[in-house]
Amino acid sequence: MLGIRICEDPVECQQIWEKAWPQRCLFDLWPVRDCFASSYKRPPCFLVAERDRVIEGIMALSWVNEEDCYMHFPGETWDGKTWIEQNKIPARSSQVFAELLGNVPGLVHLRYLTRDSVPLDKRPVAVDEVGYLFVPRSVDYSFQTYLHQFSGKSRKKLSRELAALENHGVAYRYDHVQDIQWLFRMNLESFQQASYFYDPRFLDSVDKLAAWLHGQGMLRITTLLLGGKVAAVDIGAVSGDYYTVLAGATNPEFPGAAKMINFHHLEWACLRKMEVVDFLCGDFGWKQRFHLIGRPLYEMQIQSGAIAGQEAEPSRMHACEQ
């Protein structure tokens, strides 16, 4: 018989995660989540579906007091939004999924859910945001082939913009850990209170994440120098042939520096024959224009008391792009 229980003990929650959570991307790793959990200190609340002591489903939640609801663990909110992507509700069957939904302990608002984590016949969801991917094999690992996806007019315009930057003198440096502080500083100077890093908990979390990735040999720091000055800094994680660009910032003294460093990522990925470059959610006015592949992620909001086996009606659905 299937049973649903709630686990609120942090140590046991970690054990449950490490035992039963699918390991498909960077954000599925417990240490990555724990970098944020240790800074935000949200109380965990894991719904665990078990049959004969075998875990058949998990809904990993955290209580977020200022939003007055449960959100996906670890609840790393900024301006009412979470940041970590490719969240999941692992369930062995649609019946297990429905039982988890029917036993939530209160209002639950989940974002950035992968499509395969939500059974198609039990989906009280809407498209939340779109993540953007570059797949080098789709252009035969040729950066020049990729560039020819742009119209001739667009290529000429891009060439002029990049040439103006090249006149300063272009150089790159890699894995210079101190440049992470440049990233934080430039991002905060550009966006001020609109920056995620304005919240000291988020800044501390990303600092911890970078340190953990560095210790695992997964951290990639890319710094663009123009005329010897720091023009842009991006940090990312490399796991095998999967490259996730996590955060970045540019120097406003050099308009167009973001394009140059993003092209650099794409060219590097082609040379390295990477499988995927994941630029995460948020178009920011360039990802579609750069012919990246869109991957929708989903949002779900339900109230406690939903009847198992029936869809709960979300009180808010939307499709948007940042």
N, C-alpha and C positions, 0 to 999 in steps of 0.2 A: 504494500500500500504506500502511495506517495504521501509524504509529509512535508510541511513547510515550517521552518523554524527561523527565528531571528537571532543572529549573532552580533553582539556589540563589543566583544572583547577584541582589542586590536591585534593581539598575538594570534588568536584563533582565526581572525579574518585573514591575516597574512598566510596562515597555513592553508586555509580554504582556497585562497587565490592561487598560491603556488602549486596546489595539488590539482585544481580543476579548471583554471582559466586558460582559454586558448592563447597560444603564444604565436601571434601572427604578425605583429608589428612592434615598433618601439614602445608604444603606449600600453602594450600588454605586459610589459615587464614591471614586476612589483617595485624594484628600486627606483624606477622612473616615477611611478605614482607616489612612492614614499617621499621623494624629494619635496613634493607639494604637500603631502599629508603632514609632514613634520613641521612645515611652516604655517599652514592654515589651522591645524589642530581641530578639524571638524570631527565630531563624534561619528564613528562608522556604524552602519546599520546594514548588515548583509542578510538578505533573504536567501535561504538555502533550501532547495528542493531535494529531498533524499528519499530513496527507496532501498530498503534493506541496507542502510548505512552507506549506500553509494550515491554520490552527488550527481544529480541529473539536471540541475539548473541553479543559476545564481543571479540575483539582482544586487549589485554592489552599490550601496547608497551611502551618502553622508548627510547629516542634518546641517542645513545652512540657515543659521538663525536669522540673519538680516533679510533673507528671502522668504522665511517662514515656510520652507518646504524641504523635501529631500531632493538631492541632486546626485549625479553619478560621482562615486568615490574618486578623488578625495574632496570634491566640492571647491575647486580653486576658482572662485568667482571674481569677476571684475565687472562693475557696472551691471550686475545682474546676470552676466554671462559666464559660462565656463570656457576654458581654453583647450584642454586636452581633447584630442579627436579620436575617431574610430572606437568610440565606446561600444559596448556590447551587452546583451542580455543572453549569456550562454544558456541554452535549454535543449534537452535531448529531443523534444517533440513540441508540437504546437499546444498540446494539452498541458505540458509542464510550463510552457510560457504563460498560458492563460491562468494557471494556478498561481504563478508568481504575481501576475497583475492583480488577481483577485484577493491577494493577501497583503497588499502594500499597507504600511502603518499610518499613512497620511497622504497629503498632497505630494506627488512626485513629478518633477520636471526634468526630463532627460534630453540632452542635446548630442549632436554629432554621432548618432547611432549608425553603425554599418547596416547595410540592407540585409546582409545574410544573417544578422543576429535577430531579426524580427520575422517570424513566420508570415508568409504572404496572406494567409487567411485569418490572421489575428493581428492586424496592423492599425491600431489607433494612432497613426502617425501622419506627418506631412514632411515634405522636403524642408530641411532646416537651412543648410548652406551647402555650397559646392566646394569640394576640394579639387586641387589641380595637380595633374601628374604630367611628367615628361617621360616617354618610353623610348630610349635611344634606338632600340632595334626596329622601331617603326620607321626610322629614317636610315636603316642599315648602318647605324653607328657613325653616320657622316654628318658633321656639323654643317657642311656646305649644302648637303641635301636638305637639311632642316631649314636653312636660310631661304631656300628656294620655295618654301611654302608661302613666303611673303610675296606680295605683288612687287613688280619692278619699281613702282613709285615708292612703296614703303621701304624697300631695300635701299634706295637712293637716299631717302630721308634719314634712315638709321645710320647709313654710312657717313653722312654729313655730321650727325650728332656725335657719333663716336670719334670721328676724326678731330672734332673740336676738342674733345677730351684728351685725345692722344697727343695733341700739341703741348700739353702740360708735361708729358713724359709719364708713361704708364709702368707700374711695377706691381707685383703681387707678393705678399708674404703669407705663410701658412702656419697655423698652429702656434701662433704667438699668443700665449694665454693672457697676457696683459691687455690685449686688444679687446677682450670682452668688456673691460671697463669703458673703452671708447664706445662700444655698442650701446651700453646703458646710458652713457652721458649724451650721445647724439640723439638717441631715441627720445629721451626725456626733454632735451632742448627743443626738439622738433614738435613733439606732441603734448608736452607738459602734462596737465591733469588728464588728458585723453590717452596717455600712455599706460599700458598695462604695468609698466615698471614704476609708475607713480605709487602703486600699492607696494609697500616694503615687503609684504609677504610674497608677492609674486616675484619681485626682484630677487629675494632670498632663495626662492624655489628654483629659479632658473640658474642662479649662481651655483646652487648645490647640484643641479642636474648637469651643468657643464663640468663640474669637478668629478662627478661620478663617471660621465662619459669619457673624460680624459683618463681616468684610472683604468677604464676598460679598453682603452685604445680605440674608442669609437668617435671621439670628438674631432670634428674638422672645423677649423677657424680659417676663414678666407678674408684677407684684408686687401683692399684696393688702395694703392698709393698713387696720387697724381701730383706731380711736381714735388715728390717727397712728403706730401701731406696725406694724412688718413682721409680718404674720400668715402669709403664704405667698409662696413664690417658685417659679415654674416657668420652665424654659427649653425652647425648642423651635426647630424649623427650618421655615421656610416656603419651599416650592419650587413656584411657580405656584399651583395650587389644592389642593396637598397639604400638610397641616400635621402635623408629627410632634412630639409632646410627649415630650421626651427625659428629663427629670429634674425633680424638685421636692422641696420640703421645706416643713414647716409649723411654726409656733410653738405649742408645747403649751399656751401660755396661752389659746389660742383653739380649743377643740374644735369641729370642724365647718368649720374654715377650708378644708380640702381639698375638701369638697363645694362650697363657695361658689366657689372658684377654678375647679373643674372645670366647674360650670355656666356660668361666665363664658366658658370656652373654647368650649363648645357654642353658646352664644348668639352669640358673636363669629363663629364659623364659619358660622352660619346667615345673619347679616347680610352677611358677605362672600361668601356663596354658594360656599364652599369645596367641593371634591369629596369630600375625606376628611379626618378627623382621626384620626391613628394614635396610640393610647395605649400601644402596645407590649404586651409580655407581662406576665403577673402580674396576677391579679385584685385582690389586696389587699382583698378584701371589698366592693368597690363597683362594679366594672365591669359585672358581670352585672346587678346591681340597677339600674344606670343604663341598661339596655336597649341596651348596645353590642353590635355584631355580632362574634361570635367568628371568628377565622381560625386554624385549627390550623397549627402549624409542626412539623417532623419532626426526629427524631434517628436517627443511624445510627452503628454501631460495627462495624468489620471488622478482621480480621487481615491481615497481609501474606500473599501466596501464594494469595489467593482466585482461583478459576479463572474466567477471563474467560467471560462469558456465563452464569454461575451466580450465584445469590444467596448472599452470605456470611451465616452465621448470627450475628446480634448476640449478644454475651455479656451485654448489659444492655439491656432495653427498659423504658420506663415512660411513663405519662401522668400529668402532674402540673400543678398550678397553684401558683404562689408566693403 
